[in-house]
């Protein structure tokens, strides 16, 4: 759980364009962190500020090529 923000770590096997979005549990997009940004292979750290979002559960969705990964975020 986090309050004002959290750190998201992601690993990419190769350089590729990614999209990183945060959705509420109703499926509404609440924040787009990256949209088609090309990142190098390796581990990356992304700071996500949740200021303005209500307490609750959110889904962070990473799209990289054909891969889609989802991370559950809990805001206090």
N, C-alpha and C positions, 0 to 999 in steps of 0.2 A: 504494500500500500504506500501511497505517496500523497503529498498535499499540493504544493505549488508546481512541482515538476518532477521529472524522473529522467534517468539515463536509459537509452535503448541501445543495445549492442547488436550489431549484425555482421555476419561474415559472408563474403562473396567468394566463390571459387574462381571467378574470372572477372575481368572488367566488363561491366554491363550497365545499362540504364535501369534505374529503379524508380518505383513509385512507393511512397510510404504515407499511408493515410490512417486517420483515427476516426472511428465510427462509434456512435452511441449504440445501446443495445436494441434500439428500434431500427438500426441500419442506416441512420442518417449520418452523412459525412460531417464531422464537427471540426476537423483540421487536416489540411494537406501539408505534410512536412516536406516531402520531395515529390516532384512531378517530372519524371523522365530525366532525372539527373544521372549522368554517367559517373560511376564510382569504380575505382580500381579494385583488383582482387585483394582480399585480406579482411581484417576486422576493422570495423568503423564504430565510432561512438557518436550517438545523436542525442542532443539535449532536447527534451520536450517540455515546454511550459504549458501547464494546464490552467493557468490563471483565466478566469472567466467561465470555466466549466464547473458544473455542479458535482457534488460527491456522487460516486456510483461507479459502475463498471463500464469500461470502454474496450474496444477492440482495435489493436494496432495491426494493420495489414500491410505486409511487404510484398510487392510484386517485382520480380526480377526475372526477366525472360519468361519461361513457362512455369516458373516456380512461384507459388503463393504460400506465404507463411503468416500465421496469425498469432498474436500475443495478447493475452488478457491483461489489461491495466485496471487497477482499482484505485480510485481517488477517494481520499478521506474528506 
